[in-house]
Amino acid sequence: MRGMEVKVYSVPLEKLGRLIDTMESYGIVNVDVENAASIFDDMTKSDAGRLRYARRILSEGNVDKAVLVVRGERGVLVIKMENVVEVRVDLKDYRRIIEDFALKQG
């Protein structure tokens, strides 16, 4: 059986703020935050709480890279900051994000 194809779409950093502000409209399935400098993210249980935490740390730090990774029917926005923080948001309507933000593969 062949594995599912993985597609990676670059998210231009100048569009990331607007995407973060409108993420709920794309159907958030799950939010995960890993912060090597803090254990707080491990204590935040709800998606809403993790999303608030992610928005706060994203507003405070420098984003190095943002991509939308698509595999099968799953689209995950991955944001990396300063080699310390990684935010992953599993989005239901990722196809609309690709269209709305004119994301390109690669």
Sequence and secondary structure as in RCSB ss.txt:
>XXXX:A:sequence
MRGMEVKVYSVPLEKLGRLIDTMESYGIVNVDVENAASIFDDMTKSDAGRLRYARRILSEGNVDKAVLVVRGERG
VLVIKMENVVEVRVDLKDYRRIIEDFALKQG
>XXXX:A:secstr
     EEEEE  HHHHHHHHHHGGGG EEEEEEEETT SHHHH  SHHHHHHHHHHHHHHS EEEEEEEEETTEE
EEEEEETTTEEEEEEETTHHHHHHHTT EE 
